Amino acid sequence: LGGTAIEVVTGSHTVDQYDEYAKIANRYGFMASRGSDFHAPDENLPDLGQLPALAKELTPVWHSWIK
């Protein structure tokens, strides 16, 4: 449907799903993102900055933003 990226790591995915979505990104050539799912202190889990980084083999959506 024309998508170019997939959110691989989010607060609503399990660790197994991180791997599953990473494999999908690699298989179809999608760039990857990670969300914080942070909206406010004490509002939800996990807290800001607590989710793991993207796997090294993924191309993050922000790779071309950094000069």
Residue pairs with C-beta under 8 A, 6 or more apart in sequence:
3 30
4 30
4 31
5 25
5 30
5 31
5 32
5 33
5 61
6 21
6 24
6 25
6 30
6 31
6 32
6 33
7 21
7 32
7 33
7 34
7 35
8 18
8 21
8 22
8 25
8 32
8 33
8 34
8 54
8 55
8 58
9 18
9 21
9 34
9 35
9 51
9 52
9 53
9 54
10 34
10 35
10 37
10 51
11 35
11 36
11 37
11 38
11 44
11 45
11 46
11 51
12 37
13 21
18 52
18 55
21 32
22 32
22 54
22 55
22 57
22 58
24 30
25 31
25 32
25 58
26 57
26 58
31 58
31 59
31 60
31 61
31 63
32 54
32 55
32 58
32 59
32 60
32 61
33 54
33 60
33 61
33 62
34 51
34 52
34 53
34 54
34 60
35 51
36 46
36 48
36 49
36 51
37 44
37 46
37 51
38 44
38 46
38 47
38 48
41 47
54 60
